[in-house]
Amino acid sequence: MLIAMMGIWALIRFTLGYHISVWWLTVLLVVYIGLCVRGAIKVQANFFIPSLSKGDTTEKVVALSFDDGPLPEFTPVVLDILKKENVKAGFFCIGKNIPENDELLERIHAEGHVIGNHSWSHDFWFDMYSSRRMMIDLDTMEDQVLNVLDLKPRMFRPPYGVTNPNLATAVARQNLKSIGWSIRSLDTVAKDEEKLLYHILSQLHPGAIILLHDTCKITADILPRLIAGIRERGYRLDRIDKLLKISAYA
C-alpha cells in the first residue's frame, strides 16, 4: 500500500504535471503509519485479519474467555468456580504450558470447555516473526493439543491481540479463525477487585466476549461475583463457540 501511495504521488507529480510537494507525501505517510499501528493493536478493527470479537445477537448473552494457561496455580481454581456455577468458557492456551500440565488441558476439555490456540511461545517478539516462523509456532501448539486430546483447535487468539500481514498469512494457511474480544478486563494489571468488577460489568452488551486470564489471582478471586453480576443484569453465559456459531475444532 505504501508503494502504491508513492506511485500515485509520482504519477501526479511527474506524469500529469501537478505540483504536489513531498510534505503532502509525508503527511500521507504519517496517516498511513497511524492507521497501520491502530489496525495492528486493535484486533476488533479487522485491519489485517478478520476477527470475531462479539456475537451477532441482540439477546442478552455473553461468553467468558481465558488466556495464557494452563498453569497449576490458578487454572484449577478457575475451573472449580466454573464447574460450581455451571458455566462453560473458552480457554486460549499457550502451547509451551501444556507439556507439564496436560492433565489440566484434559480437565478443561472433560468439563465441557473449549480450547483455542494462543500460540506455542507467546514470545514478546512474536509479532516480529516471519510468517513461516509463525506457522511453525502455531503448528507446534496445535500438535500439543492433538497429542493430548486428539483435537485440532480452529479458534486462534493473537498473542497480545496484535495482528500484522505476516500473521494474516500464517492464520490463513493454517485455516484458523481469529477470535478477539469486546470487553478487555485488564485483569493482568488490575489491583482493586471492585474497580475490576465495575470495569467489566459496566461494559456488558449483547454478544460480548470478555477477555480474562486464568493466570491471575485477582481473576480467580472476583470470578464468582463476576458471574453473579452478569446474571443479576439479566444476561446468561454461553460457550464462546456457541455464541459465535462456529466450530471449535477442525
C-alpha positions as CSV (number, residue, x, y, z in Angstrom):
1,M,0.0,0.0,0.0
2,L,2.9,2.4,0.8
3,I,4.5,1.7,-2.5
4,A,1.1,2.3,-4.2
5,M,0.8,5.7,-2.5
6,M,4.3,6.7,-3.6
7,G,3.5,5.5,-7.2
8,I,0.3,7.7,-7.2
9,W,2.3,10.7,-6.0
10,A,4.9,10.2,-8.7
11,L,2.3,9.8,-11.4
12,I,0.6,13.0,-10.3
13,R,3.8,14.9,-9.8
14,F,5.8,13.9,-12.9
15,T,3.4,12.5,-15.4
16,L,0.4,14.7,-15.0
17,G,2.5,17.7,-14.1
18,Y,0.7,18.7,-11.0
19,H,3.0,20.0,-8.3
20,I,2.4,18.1,-5.0
21,S,5.2,18.7,-2.5
22,V,7.0,16.0,-0.6
23,W,5.4,17.5,2.5
24,W,2.0,16.1,1.5
25,L,3.5,12.7,0.8
26,T,5.0,12.9,4.3
27,V,1.5,13.7,5.7
28,L,0.0,10.7,3.8
29,L,2.8,8.5,5.1
30,V,2.2,9.5,8.7
31,V,-1.5,8.9,8.3
32,Y,-0.9,5.5,6.7
33,I,1.5,4.5,9.5
34,G,-1.0,5.6,12.1
35,L,-3.7,3.5,10.5
36,C,-1.5,0.5,10.4
37,V,-0.5,0.8,14.0
38,R,-4.1,1.2,15.1
39,G,-5.1,-1.7,13.0
40,A,-2.3,-3.8,14.3
41,I,-3.0,-3.3,18.0
42,K,-6.8,-3.2,17.8
43,V,-8.0,-6.7,16.9
44,Q,-11.6,-5.5,16.6
45,A,-10.6,-3.3,13.7
46,N,-10.3,-6.3,11.3
47,F,-7.5,-4.4,9.6
48,F,-5.1,-7.2,8.8
49,I,-7.2,-10.2,9.8
50,P,-10.9,-10.7,10.0
51,S,-11.6,-11.5,13.7
52,L,-14.8,-12.4,15.5
53,S,-14.9,-10.1,18.6
54,K,-18.5,-10.4,19.6
55,G,-21.6,-12.5,18.9
56,D,-24.0,-11.3,16.2
57,T,-27.1,-11.1,18.5
58,T,-29.4,-8.8,20.3
59,E,-30.0,-11.4,23.0
60,K,-28.5,-10.8,26.5
61,V,-25.9,-13.5,26.2
62,V,-22.1,-13.2,26.8
63,A,-19.1,-15.5,26.8
64,L,-16.1,-15.8,29.1
65,S,-12.7,-16.4,27.6
66,F,-9.4,-17.1,29.5
67,D,-5.9,-16.6,28.0
68,D,-2.4,-17.8,28.8
69,G,-3.0,-21.1,30.7
70,P,-3.0,-23.8,31.6
71,L,-1.0,-23.3,34.8
72,P,-1.3,-25.1,38.1
73,E,-1.7,-22.1,40.4
74,F,-4.9,-20.6,39.2
75,T,-6.3,-22.6,36.3
76,P,-7.7,-25.3,38.7
77,V,-9.3,-22.6,40.9
78,V,-11.0,-21.0,37.8
79,L,-12.2,-24.5,36.7
80,D,-13.6,-25.2,40.2
81,I,-15.6,-22.0,40.1
82,L,-16.9,-22.5,36.6
83,K,-18.0,-26.1,37.5
84,K,-19.8,-24.9,40.6
85,E,-21.6,-22.1,38.6
86,N,-22.3,-24.4,35.6
87,V,-20.6,-22.0,33.2
88,K,-18.7,-23.2,30.1
89,A,-15.9,-21.0,28.8
90,G,-13.2,-20.7,26.2
91,F,-9.5,-21.3,27.1
92,F,-6.9,-19.9,24.7
93,C,-3.9,-21.9,25.8
94,I,-0.2,-21.2,25.3
95,G,1.3,-24.4,23.9
96,K,4.5,-24.3,26.0
97,N,2.4,-24.5,29.1
98,I,0.8,-27.8,28.1
99,P,3.6,-30.5,28.4
100,E,3.8,-30.2,32.2
101,N,0.1,-29.5,32.6
102,D,-1.5,-31.9,30.2
103,E,-3.9,-33.1,32.9
104,L,-5.2,-29.6,33.2
105,L,-5.8,-29.5,29.5
106,E,-7.7,-32.8,29.8
107,R,-9.7,-31.4,32.6
108,I,-10.6,-28.2,30.7
109,H,-12.0,-30.4,27.8
110,A,-13.6,-33.0,30.1
111,E,-15.6,-30.3,31.9
112,G,-17.1,-29.0,28.7
113,H,-15.0,-26.0,28.0
114,V,-13.4,-25.3,24.6
115,I,-9.7,-24.9,23.8
116,G,-8.2,-22.4,21.4
117,N,-4.7,-21.7,20.1
118,H,-2.9,-18.8,21.7
119,S,0.5,-19.7,20.1
120,W,3.2,-22.0,21.3
121,S,5.6,-19.4,22.6
122,H,3.6,-16.2,23.3
123,D,7.0,-14.7,22.8
124,F,7.5,-10.9,23.3
125,W,8.8,-10.7,19.8
126,F,6.2,-12.9,18.3
127,D,4.9,-10.1,16.1
128,M,8.4,-9.7,14.6
129,Y,8.4,-13.4,13.4
130,S,8.3,-14.2,9.7
131,S,5.0,-15.8,8.5
132,R,6.9,-19.2,8.2
133,R,8.1,-19.0,11.8
134,M,4.6,-18.0,13.0
135,M,3.2,-21.0,11.2
136,I,5.7,-23.3,12.9
137,D,4.8,-21.8,16.2
138,L,1.1,-22.2,15.8
139,D,1.5,-25.7,14.4
140,T,3.6,-26.7,17.4
141,M,0.9,-25.6,19.8
142,E,-1.7,-27.4,17.7
143,D,0.4,-30.6,17.9
144,Q,0.4,-30.4,21.7
145,V,-3.4,-30.3,21.8
146,L,-3.6,-33.1,19.2
147,N,-1.3,-35.3,21.2
148,V,-3.2,-34.9,24.4
149,L,-6.8,-34.7,23.2
150,D,-6.8,-35.8,19.6
151,L,-8.4,-32.5,18.7
152,K,-7.3,-29.7,16.4
153,P,-8.2,-26.2,17.6
154,R,-9.7,-24.0,14.9
155,M,-10.0,-20.9,17.1
156,F,-6.9,-18.7,17.4
157,R,-6.4,-15.6,19.6
158,P,-3.4,-13.5,18.6
159,P,-0.8,-13.0,21.3
160,Y,-1.3,-9.5,22.8
161,G,-4.2,-9.1,20.4
162,V,-1.7,-7.8,17.8
163,T,-2.1,-8.6,14.1
164,N,0.0,-7.9,11.0
165,P,0.4,-9.1,7.4
166,N,2.7,-12.0,8.4
167,L,0.2,-13.3,10.9
168,A,-2.6,-12.9,8.4
169,T,-0.7,-15.2,6.1
170,A,0.0,-17.7,8.8
171,V,-3.6,-17.8,10.0
172,A,-5.0,-18.2,6.5
173,R,-2.6,-21.1,5.7
174,Q,-3.3,-22.8,9.0
175,N,-7.0,-22.4,8.4
176,L,-7.6,-20.8,11.8
177,K,-10.3,-18.4,12.8
178,S,-9.1,-15.3,14.7
179,I,-11.1,-14.6,17.8
180,G,-10.9,-11.2,19.6
181,W,-13.0,-9.7,22.4
182,S,-15.3,-6.8,23.0
183,I,-14.6,-6.4,26.7
184,R,-10.9,-6.3,27.8
185,S,-10.9,-6.8,31.6
186,L,-7.3,-5.6,32.1
187,D,-7.1,-8.2,34.9
188,T,-3.4,-8.7,34.3
189,V,-2.7,-5.1,35.6
190,A,-5.7,-4.6,37.9
191,K,-5.1,-4.2,41.7
192,D,-8.5,-3.4,43.0
193,E,-11.2,-6.1,42.8
194,E,-14.2,-3.7,43.0
195,K,-12.8,-1.5,40.2
196,L,-12.1,-4.6,38.1
197,L,-15.7,-5.8,38.6
198,Y,-17.1,-2.4,37.7
199,H,-14.9,-2.1,34.7
200,I,-16.3,-5.4,33.2
201,L,-19.9,-5.2,34.3
202,S,-20.4,-1.6,33.2
203,Q,-19.5,-2.6,29.6
204,L,-21.8,-5.6,29.3
205,H,-23.7,-5.8,26.0
206,P,-25.4,-8.5,24.0
207,G,-22.9,-10.8,22.4
208,A,-20.0,-9.6,24.5
209,I,-16.8,-11.7,24.6
210,I,-15.0,-11.0,27.9
211,L,-11.2,-11.4,28.0
212,L,-9.8,-12.7,31.2
213,H,-6.7,-14.7,32.2
214,D,-6.6,-17.9,34.2
215,T,-3.1,-17.0,35.4
216,C,-4.2,-14.1,37.7
217,K,-5.1,-14.3,41.3
218,I,-7.4,-11.3,41.1
219,T,-9.4,-13.0,38.3
220,A,-9.9,-16.2,40.3
221,D,-10.9,-14.0,43.3
222,I,-13.6,-12.0,41.5
223,L,-14.9,-14.7,39.3
224,P,-17.9,-15.9,41.5
225,R,-19.0,-12.3,41.9
226,L,-18.5,-11.5,38.2
227,I,-20.7,-14.5,37.2
228,A,-23.3,-13.4,39.7
229,G,-23.2,-9.8,38.5
230,I,-23.6,-10.9,34.9
231,R,-26.7,-13.0,35.8
232,E,-28.1,-10.3,38.0
233,R,-28.1,-8.0,35.0
234,G,-30.3,-10.4,33.1
235,Y,-27.5,-12.0,31.0
236,R,-26.8,-15.6,30.5
237,L,-23.4,-17.1,29.8
238,D,-22.7,-19.3,26.8
239,R,-19.6,-21.0,25.5
240,I,-17.7,-18.8,23.1
241,D,-18.0,-21.1,20.0
242,K,-21.8,-21.4,20.6
243,L,-22.1,-17.6,20.9
244,L,-20.2,-17.1,17.7
245,K,-21.9,-20.1,15.9
246,I,-18.6,-21.6,14.8
247,S,-16.9,-25.0,15.0
248,A,-14.2,-25.0,17.7
249,Y,-12.2,-27.8,16.2
250,A,-11.3,-28.7,12.6
